[in-house]
Amino acid sequence: MIRFQKITLIIFKMITTKNPATGKILTEYSVMSSDEALSSAEKVFNESFSWRKTKFFERKKLFIQLAKILRDNKKRYAEMITCEMGKIIRESLLEVEKCAVLAETLAEHGEKWLDEELVNAGGEKHIITYEPLGTIYLIMPWNYPFWQPFKVALLPLFAGNTIILKHAKNVTGSAILVEEAFRKSGFPENVFKTLIIDHDTSDLLIDSEFVQGVSLTGSVSSGAKVASRAAKNIKKSVLELGGSDPFIILEDADIEKAAIGAVMGRMGNCGQVCVGAKRIIVNESIAEKFSKRYAELVTQLKQGDPMDPKTDIGPVVDLDSLNDMEEFVKDAKSKGAKILTGGERFGNEGCYYKPTVISQTTKDMSIINEEVFGPVVPIIIVKDDDEAVRVANKSIFGLSATIWTNNLSKGEELARKLECGGVFINHISASHPLLPLGGIKMSGYGRELSHIGIKEFMNIKQISVYK
């Protein structure tokens, strides 16, 4: 009887996905047993020995074909993204396109990034080589169902590693389509594999001999658990965790430009962006003018069906996130904050929360001290540039930041004082294939993208020759 119950649990454990715009069930998926997952991981690991031997010209052809497959199927992939996590369709289409661009960028630059280096250090010859580790295990979040796994997977894959993906359960359909894109592009079957598994099986994968490195994008708590597990097994890990990015507007900034940037930087993807503008810090001399204009622009955003190309902002991902937004606003109001726009749910169905701007904030509000993953943003008023930097750095996070100013030299000077992984002057925070992405403090460690990111999961080997 006990054996029957255990078998039943394994066979019938399911994942159910829902559309956050309607609340309706999309699909149910069976969760793999641990034995099945480990068997698949072993195949991916075994494939790594032949994949690393492929020539760069062969990988380039596959990556170029991958870009084509992504574009050929862009509409279908984008619709899945929007149905599963609520991103407006315009943004979903751009997300798939960005993945295609990254594939093409690696086809163009990846081999050069992995060139061996000659070093003059005495002796006959000293070489630094970059060799793949084996299989890299990715644990990815739901907010960018395609870009997140592609952003993390493509670099180590081009470098000769194989990939296992565990995606967030609410975007399981997207995870399956991500693997489909590789398969349709002609990649060997076990070079990239999506596994639909639970947390216990995930732990077993990290412990197993079939995984040589782990990359996680997610919450601080999840990152700590995964990093601890990887460290216990002496395995390399890269973490891209939360952020509470400061959006700093200096006294001499172009207010209209900054206000438009703040809308894009905070309300894109319904505010569910790791590098989103989560704390707006503005000089007191322009605070009133900026706040008024910013609230006007936010109020003009059209909220509704994310499948409608005219919609500017859709739902948050689920009811838990919706409740979080309500709690953040409730806490701020109870401590004296003023709601300039929004501050309540939108519509009668789905997980919609109105884009919200909050002023008269104080440092004891949760909206200031915690990561707000949704369309709610506080405005913090400061006296001068020094206070702006102090407030920006007073955070457990250090992912990215933006500075808005007409004095570019001053912007660069202040950028060097900010405690984070990247600073953007007169532009919203964004990822680019040629630039490294990552954070410090509780925002994680390691880097993704660029010639730096491609070396994260490589054996950097020294070969020294003497007579």
Backbone torsions as a table, in degrees:
resi	resn	phi	psi	omega
1	MET	NA	-43.8	179.3
2	ILE	-64.1	-41.7	179.8
3	ARG	-62.0	-42.4	-179.8
4	PHE	-60.0	-42.1	180.0
5	GLN	-63.4	-40.9	179.9
6	LYS	-65.0	-42.4	179.6
7	ILE	-64.0	-42.3	179.0
8	THR	-60.9	-40.0	-179.6
9	LEU	-61.7	-41.9	-179.1
10	ILE	-68.5	-43.2	-174.4
11	ILE	-71.4	-38.6	-169.8
12	PHE	-104.5	8.1	176.1
13	LYS	-68.4	127.3	-171.3
14	MET	-127.8	156.9	169.3
15	ILE	-115.1	130.9	178.6
16	THR	-114.0	126.6	176.3
17	THR	-101.4	146.3	-179.1
18	LYS	-129.8	151.6	175.4
19	ASN	-84.9	115.2	-177.1
20	PRO	-69.1	-15.5	178.2
21	ALA	-78.6	-26.1	-176.6
22	THR	-123.0	-19.4	-175.5
23	GLY	80.2	1.0	-176.7
24	LYS	-83.7	146.8	177.8
25	ILE	-68.0	135.2	178.0
26	LEU	-94.1	-61.8	-174.4
27	THR	-153.7	157.0	171.6
28	GLU	-115.1	139.9	-178.0
29	TYR	-127.1	142.4	176.2
30	SER	-79.8	137.2	176.3
31	VAL	-85.7	135.3	-179.4
32	MET	-70.4	146.0	171.7
33	SER	-71.1	160.9	179.7
34	SER	-63.4	-37.1	179.3
35	ASP	-64.3	-42.5	179.3
36	GLU	-64.9	-41.8	-179.6
37	ALA	-64.7	-44.3	179.8
38	LEU	-66.2	-34.6	176.1
39	SER	-64.3	-42.6	177.3
40	SER	-65.2	-41.0	179.3
41	ALA	-62.3	-37.6	178.4
42	GLU	-62.7	-39.4	178.8
43	LYS	-65.3	-40.6	177.8
44	VAL	-64.3	-41.7	178.3
45	PHE	-62.7	-45.2	-179.8
46	ASN	-64.0	-35.3	178.9
47	GLU	-65.9	-26.1	-176.5
48	SER	-61.1	-28.7	-177.5
49	PHE	-69.6	-36.2	177.3
50	SER	-84.0	-34.9	-179.2
51	TRP	-62.8	-38.6	-178.3
52	ARG	-68.1	-18.4	-180.0
53	LYS	-87.0	-10.5	179.2
54	THR	-65.4	147.9	-179.6
55	LYS	-77.5	153.9	-179.4
56	PHE	-59.8	-35.1	-178.4
57	PHE	-65.5	-31.1	176.8
58	GLU	-69.5	-42.9	178.5
59	ARG	-63.7	-40.7	-179.9
60	LYS	-59.3	-44.3	179.5
61	LYS	-60.8	-40.9	178.9
62	LEU	-66.6	-39.4	179.9
63	PHE	-68.4	-36.8	176.3
64	ILE	-66.9	-39.2	176.6
65	GLN	-66.6	-37.0	177.1
66	LEU	-59.6	-43.3	177.8
67	ALA	-59.9	-40.2	179.2
68	LYS	-65.5	-44.4	179.6
69	ILE	-61.8	-41.5	178.5
70	LEU	-60.5	-43.1	-179.4
71	ARG	-71.8	-38.8	179.8
72	ASP	-63.6	-30.8	-177.2
73	ASN	-109.3	17.2	-172.3
74	LYS	-56.1	-45.5	-176.7
75	LYS	-63.3	-45.4	-179.2
76	ARG	-65.3	-43.2	179.4
77	TYR	-65.6	-42.1	-179.0
78	ALA	-64.3	-39.4	179.2
79	GLU	-64.5	-37.1	176.6
80	MET	-63.9	-44.4	177.8
81	ILE	-56.3	-49.8	-176.9
82	THR	-64.7	-42.5	-180.0
83	CYS	-64.0	-37.8	-172.7
84	GLU	-82.6	-36.9	-175.4
85	MET	-128.9	1.6	168.1
86	GLY	90.1	2.7	177.5
87	LYS	-60.9	139.4	179.0
88	ILE	-63.5	147.6	-170.2
89	ILE	-61.1	-34.3	177.8
90	ARG	-59.4	-43.3	-179.5
91	GLU	-70.8	-34.6	178.4
92	SER	-64.7	-41.3	177.5
93	LEU	-62.8	-42.2	178.0
94	LEU	-65.3	-34.1	179.2
95	GLU	-62.8	-46.1	179.8
96	VAL	-64.8	-40.9	178.0
97	GLU	-60.9	-39.4	-180.0
98	LYS	-63.0	-36.0	176.7
99	CYS	-63.6	-40.8	178.4
100	ALA	-63.6	-41.3	178.7
101	VAL	-62.8	-40.3	178.6
102	LEU	-62.8	-42.3	178.5
103	ALA	-59.9	-43.0	179.1
104	GLU	-67.4	-37.2	178.9
105	THR	-62.3	-41.0	179.1
106	LEU	-68.9	-37.3	176.6
107	ALA	-60.9	-32.8	-179.2
108	GLU	-82.6	-41.5	-169.8
109	HIS	-112.2	-20.1	-169.1
110	GLY	-57.2	-44.0	-178.5
111	GLU	-62.9	-42.7	179.4
112	LYS	-62.3	-38.7	-179.8
113	TRP	-63.2	-22.4	-176.6
114	LEU	-105.6	12.3	177.8
115	ASP	-56.9	141.2	172.7
116	GLU	-65.0	151.6	-179.4
117	GLU	-115.6	137.4	174.1
118	LEU	-100.8	131.9	-177.6
119	VAL	-124.0	132.9	176.3
120	ASN	-87.5	100.5	-178.1
121	ALA	-135.9	36.0	-176.8
122	GLY	80.8	174.5	-179.1
123	GLY	72.3	-167.6	-177.1
124	GLU	-82.7	-45.9	-176.0
125	LYS	-161.9	143.2	173.8
126	HIS	-132.1	124.7	-176.7
127	ILE	-121.1	138.8	170.3
128	ILE	-110.7	119.2	-180.0
129	THR	-112.0	158.7	179.0
130	TYR	-121.6	111.1	-175.4
131	GLU	-120.2	138.1	-178.1
132	PRO	-63.3	149.1	-179.2
133	LEU	-81.9	-35.8	-176.8
134	GLY	144.8	-110.4	179.9
135	THR	-109.9	129.8	179.2
136	ILE	-109.6	130.0	-177.1
137	TYR	-100.3	123.6	-178.0
138	LEU	-107.9	130.9	173.7
139	ILE	-116.8	108.7	-167.4
140	MET	-116.4	154.0	-178.2
141	PRO	-92.4	178.2	-173.1
142	TRP	-92.4	-14.0	-167.3
143	ASN	-71.1	-26.0	171.9
144	TYR	-131.9	83.5	-169.4
145	PRO	-59.7	-28.8	176.8
146	PHE	-100.3	-49.5	-174.6
147	TRP	-60.7	-41.2	-177.7
148	GLN	-59.8	-55.0	179.5
149	PRO	-65.9	-36.6	178.4
150	PHE	-67.1	-42.9	-179.1
151	LYS	-58.7	-38.0	-177.0
152	VAL	-88.2	-34.5	-172.3
153	ALA	-82.2	-37.4	-167.4
154	LEU	-64.7	-35.2	-177.8
155	LEU	-68.9	-54.7	177.1
156	PRO	-63.4	-28.9	177.8
157	LEU	-66.8	-47.0	178.0
158	PHE	-61.4	-32.7	-178.1
159	ALA	-77.2	-5.9	175.2
160	GLY	113.2	1.3	175.4
161	ASN	-84.9	160.3	169.2
162	THR	-104.2	164.1	-168.2
163	ILE	-130.4	136.2	167.4
164	ILE	-116.9	131.8	-179.7
165	LEU	-114.0	125.8	164.3
166	LYS	-111.8	109.3	-178.4
167	HIS	-93.7	164.8	173.9
168	ALA	-59.0	140.4	-171.2
169	LYS	-64.4	-28.3	-177.9
170	ASN	-76.5	-6.4	175.6
171	VAL	-122.4	38.9	-178.8
172	THR	-62.3	-38.1	177.2
173	GLY	-60.6	-41.3	176.8
174	SER	-64.2	-41.0	180.0
175	ALA	-59.3	-40.2	178.8
176	ILE	-66.5	-39.3	179.2
177	LEU	-69.7	-31.3	175.7
178	VAL	-60.1	-47.5	177.0
179	GLU	-63.1	-38.6	179.2
180	GLU	-57.1	-40.8	-178.4
181	ALA	-60.1	-40.4	177.6
182	PHE	-68.0	-42.2	-179.1
183	ARG	-63.4	-44.8	179.7
184	LYS	-66.5	-23.7	-179.2
185	SER	-81.3	-8.6	177.3
186	GLY	98.2	7.6	176.3
187	PHE	-65.2	146.4	173.7
188	PRO	-54.1	148.8	-169.6
189	GLU	-53.8	-41.3	-172.6
190	ASN	-106.3	22.3	174.0
191	VAL	-77.5	-36.8	176.7
192	PHE	-133.4	125.3	-176.2
193	LYS	-136.5	129.0	171.6
194	THR	-92.0	128.5	176.3
195	LEU	-116.0	128.9	177.5
196	ILE	-95.1	98.0	-170.6
197	ILE	-136.7	166.8	177.0
198	ASP	-98.3	-179.7	-175.3
199	HIS	-65.9	-36.7	180.0
200	ASP	-63.0	-43.3	178.3
201	THR	-67.7	-34.7	176.3
202	SER	-58.4	-43.8	177.9
203	ASP	-60.8	-41.1	179.6
204	LEU	-63.5	-36.8	178.1
205	LEU	-63.3	-45.3	179.6
206	ILE	-61.3	-37.8	179.8
207	ASP	-71.7	-24.4	-168.9
208	SER	-73.9	162.0	177.0
209	GLU	-73.5	-8.6	-174.5
210	PHE	-87.1	-4.7	-179.3
211	VAL	-122.0	129.7	-178.5
212	GLN	-110.2	-9.0	178.4
213	GLY	-161.9	157.5	-176.2
214	VAL	-134.8	135.3	173.7
215	SER	-126.8	128.1	179.5
216	LEU	-125.9	136.3	166.9
217	THR	-117.7	122.5	-176.7
218	GLY	172.2	-152.8	-175.8
219	SER	-77.7	164.3	178.2
220	VAL	-62.0	-43.5	-178.5
221	SER	-63.8	-42.6	178.1
222	SER	-65.1	-41.0	179.7
223	GLY	-61.9	-42.3	-179.8
224	ALA	-62.3	-41.7	-179.1
225	LYS	-66.5	-45.1	-178.1
226	VAL	-68.4	-42.6	179.6
227	ALA	-62.1	-40.5	178.6
228	SER	-63.3	-41.7	180.0
229	ARG	-65.5	-44.4	179.6
230	ALA	-64.3	-42.7	-179.4
231	ALA	-63.3	-38.1	178.1
232	LYS	-58.8	-32.4	179.5
233	ASN	-98.1	10.0	180.0
234	ILE	53.2	51.9	178.8
235	LYS	-120.2	142.5	-179.4
236	LYS	-65.1	139.6	174.7
237	SER	-135.9	150.7	172.9
238	VAL	-126.4	131.8	-178.3
239	LEU	-123.4	127.8	169.5
240	GLU	-119.1	103.5	-169.8
241	LEU	-106.9	-153.7	-174.1
242	GLY	-71.2	173.7	177.3
243	GLY	-151.1	155.2	171.0
244	SER	-134.2	63.5	-166.7
245	ASP	-64.1	130.5	176.4
246	PRO	-79.2	140.3	177.2
247	PHE	-117.4	94.9	-168.3
248	ILE	-95.2	125.2	-179.9
249	ILE	-115.0	110.5	-177.6
250	LEU	-80.9	167.9	-174.0
251	GLU	-59.3	-32.7	-175.5
252	ASP	-94.9	10.7	-175.4
253	ALA	-70.5	154.8	170.8
254	ASP	-76.0	108.1	-172.4
255	ILE	-63.0	-42.3	-179.6
256	GLU	-63.5	-45.4	179.2
257	LYS	-62.7	-41.7	180.0
258	ALA	-67.1	-39.4	-179.5
259	ALA	-65.8	-42.1	177.2
260	ILE	-63.9	-42.4	177.8
261	GLY	-62.1	-38.4	-179.8
262	ALA	-66.6	-34.6	176.0
263	VAL	-64.7	-47.8	-179.3
264	MET	-66.1	-42.7	-174.9
265	GLY	-71.5	-26.0	-178.2
266	ARG	-103.8	-37.5	-171.4
267	MET	-96.7	-8.2	173.7
268	GLY	-59.4	142.3	-177.5
269	ASN	53.5	33.7	-179.8
270	CYS	54.9	35.5	177.2
271	GLY	76.5	7.9	-175.4
272	GLN	-100.2	63.3	-176.0
273	VAL	-130.3	129.1	-179.9
274	CYS	-58.8	-42.7	-178.7
275	VAL	-96.8	25.6	178.3
276	GLY	-71.4	158.4	179.5
277	ALA	-77.7	91.3	-171.2
278	LYS	-93.6	-17.4	175.6
279	ARG	-135.2	113.6	177.7
280	ILE	-90.0	119.1	-177.2
281	ILE	-114.2	116.0	-171.4
282	VAL	-129.0	141.2	177.7
283	ASN	-63.0	138.4	-174.7
284	GLU	-60.0	-27.5	-176.9
285	SER	-68.8	-23.1	-179.8
286	ILE	-120.9	5.6	-172.9
287	ALA	-59.3	-45.9	-176.8
288	GLU	-64.9	-44.7	-178.5
289	LYS	-65.6	-43.9	179.2
290	PHE	-63.8	-48.3	-175.8
291	SER	-59.0	-41.9	179.7
292	LYS	-62.9	-47.2	-177.5
293	ARG	-68.3	-39.4	179.6
294	TYR	-62.5	-46.8	179.4
295	ALA	-61.4	-37.2	177.8
296	GLU	-61.5	-46.5	-178.3
297	LEU	-66.0	-39.9	179.2
298	VAL	-65.0	-40.4	-179.8
299	THR	-62.5	-28.3	-177.5
300	GLN	-78.1	-11.3	179.9
301	LEU	-64.3	133.8	179.5
302	LYS	-88.7	119.4	-179.7
303	GLN	-105.2	139.2	179.9
304	GLY	167.5	-147.3	-175.9
305	ASP	-60.0	118.1	-178.2
306	PRO	-67.2	-15.7	177.0
307	MET	-80.0	-13.8	178.9
308	ASP	-80.5	119.7	-179.0
309	PRO	-59.0	-18.7	179.8
310	LYS	-85.2	-10.1	-178.9
311	THR	-73.8	137.7	178.7
312	ASP	-98.1	-27.6	-177.1
313	ILE	-149.7	132.5	-176.2
314	GLY	-104.8	-150.3	-180.0
315	PRO	-85.3	163.7	165.7
316	VAL	-76.3	173.7	-165.8
317	VAL	-70.4	-33.7	-177.4
318	ASP	-162.1	179.6	-177.0
319	LEU	-66.2	-33.5	177.4
320	ASP	-61.1	-43.7	178.8
321	SER	-65.6	-39.7	177.7
322	LEU	-60.6	-44.9	177.9
323	ASN	-64.5	-36.1	177.0
324	ASP	-60.3	-43.6	-179.7
325	MET	-61.5	-42.0	178.9
326	GLU	-62.2	-39.7	-178.9
327	GLU	-69.2	-39.7	177.6
328	PHE	-60.7	-45.5	-178.7
329	VAL	-68.5	-42.0	179.0
330	LYS	-59.6	-44.9	179.5
331	ASP	-62.4	-45.0	-178.9
332	ALA	-63.3	-44.0	-179.9
333	LYS	-63.8	-37.8	-179.2
334	SER	-67.2	-17.7	-178.6
335	LYS	-108.8	16.7	171.3
336	GLY	101.0	6.1	-179.4
337	ALA	-70.6	156.2	177.2
338	LYS	-113.8	132.2	179.1
339	ILE	-90.3	114.6	-179.7
340	LEU	-82.1	-31.5	174.7
341	THR	-162.4	151.6	179.2
342	GLY	80.7	-139.1	177.7
343	GLY	88.5	16.8	-179.9
344	GLU	-159.5	169.1	177.1
345	ARG	-67.3	161.2	178.4
346	PHE	-123.0	127.9	176.7
347	GLY	77.7	179.8	-175.1
348	ASN	-109.3	-5.8	177.5
349	GLU	-139.9	160.6	-179.9
350	GLY	78.4	-177.5	-173.7
351	CYS	-106.5	58.8	-176.8
352	TYR	-96.2	132.4	171.8
353	TYR	-129.9	131.9	-177.1
354	LYS	-62.8	138.8	175.0
355	PRO	-58.2	129.3	-165.6
356	THR	-127.2	133.4	175.9
357	VAL	-119.0	130.2	-175.1
358	ILE	-122.0	129.3	177.5
359	SER	-116.6	179.4	-177.9
360	GLN	54.6	46.7	-179.1
361	THR	-85.4	156.9	177.1
362	THR	-130.7	158.6	-171.3
363	LYS	-68.8	-11.2	179.5
364	ASP	-90.7	0.3	-179.4
365	MET	-79.7	140.9	-179.5
366	SER	-63.6	-28.7	-180.0
367	ILE	-65.5	-20.8	178.3
368	ILE	-88.4	-35.7	-169.3
369	ASN	-98.4	-16.8	-177.8
370	GLU	-115.6	162.4	175.6
371	GLU	-76.2	124.1	178.5
372	VAL	-101.7	108.3	-175.8
373	PHE	-101.2	72.5	-178.3
374	GLY	177.8	-177.4	-170.4
375	PRO	-83.8	48.3	-179.4
376	VAL	-128.3	128.3	-174.5
377	VAL	-138.7	135.2	176.0
378	PRO	-93.7	148.3	171.9
379	ILE	-106.1	126.9	179.9
380	ILE	-114.2	126.9	-178.0
381	ILE	-99.5	132.6	179.6
382	VAL	-127.5	160.3	-175.9
383	LYS	-81.9	-37.0	-174.8
384	ASP	-154.3	-176.8	-176.3
385	ASP	-64.6	-40.5	-179.0
386	ASP	-61.5	-42.1	178.9
387	GLU	-67.5	-35.5	178.2
388	ALA	-59.8	-43.8	179.2
389	VAL	-66.1	-42.8	-179.8
390	ARG	-61.5	-45.4	179.7
391	VAL	-64.6	-42.1	-179.9
392	ALA	-60.3	-41.5	-176.7
393	ASN	-80.3	-13.1	-179.4
394	LYS	-81.8	73.5	-177.2
395	SER	-157.1	149.5	175.4
396	ILE	-74.8	-13.3	-177.4
397	PHE	-98.5	160.9	176.8
398	GLY	-158.4	60.6	-177.3
399	LEU	-88.3	-72.3	177.2
400	SER	-145.9	178.5	-178.5
401	ALA	-157.6	160.5	174.1
402	THR	-130.2	148.2	176.4
403	ILE	-128.8	132.7	179.9
404	TRP	-116.4	118.7	-176.0
405	THR	-162.4	154.1	172.8
406	ASN	-91.5	-5.7	178.8
407	ASN	-103.5	93.5	-172.6
408	LEU	-65.9	-35.6	178.8
409	SER	-65.7	-39.0	176.1
410	LYS	-65.2	-39.8	178.6
411	GLY	-59.1	-44.0	178.7
412	GLU	-65.7	-38.9	179.4
413	GLU	-61.8	-45.9	179.8
414	LEU	-69.8	-33.3	179.9
415	ALA	-58.5	-36.3	-179.3
416	ARG	-71.3	-14.4	-179.9
417	LYS	-93.8	-11.0	-177.1
418	LEU	-83.8	137.5	-176.9
419	GLU	-93.2	87.9	-178.1
420	CYS	-164.1	175.6	-177.4
421	GLY	-86.5	-15.7	-179.6
422	GLY	-163.1	144.1	179.3
423	VAL	-129.0	135.3	178.9
424	PHE	-116.6	127.6	-179.7
425	ILE	-104.8	120.7	-178.5
426	ASN	59.9	35.5	176.1
427	HIS	-159.3	149.0	177.4
428	ILE	-71.5	155.6	175.9
429	SER	-63.3	138.5	-178.2
430	ALA	-158.6	160.0	175.5
431	SER	-98.6	146.2	-179.9
432	HIS	-139.5	137.1	-176.6
433	PRO	-54.8	-28.4	-175.7
434	LEU	-93.3	-1.9	-177.1
435	LEU	-120.3	140.7	-179.3
436	PRO	-71.1	144.3	179.2
437	LEU	-125.5	131.7	177.1
438	GLY	167.4	177.1	-174.9
439	GLY	-134.2	-176.9	174.8
440	ILE	-129.0	-177.7	-177.3
441	LYS	53.1	-137.9	-177.4
442	MET	-76.4	3.4	176.2
443	SER	-87.6	0.5	172.5
444	GLY	110.3	-164.5	179.7
445	TYR	-153.5	162.9	-174.8
446	GLY	86.2	169.5	-177.8
447	ARG	-132.9	146.4	173.7
448	GLU	-110.8	159.0	175.1
449	LEU	68.9	164.2	175.5
450	SER	68.7	-178.2	179.1
451	HIS	-67.3	-16.5	176.8
452	ILE	-81.1	-47.5	-178.4
453	GLY	-63.1	-33.0	-176.3
454	ILE	-68.6	-17.7	-178.0
455	LYS	-94.5	-2.8	-176.2
456	GLU	-61.0	-41.0	-177.4
457	PHE	-110.3	50.5	177.4
458	MET	-126.7	149.9	169.2
459	ASN	-83.3	107.6	179.2
460	ILE	-85.3	99.7	-169.1
461	LYS	-103.9	135.3	174.2
462	GLN	-97.0	131.9	172.4
463	ILE	-122.7	115.3	-178.0
464	SER	-114.4	131.7	-176.8
465	VAL	-117.1	129.2	177.7
466	TYR	-129.6	151.1	174.7
467	LYS	-80.8	NA	NA
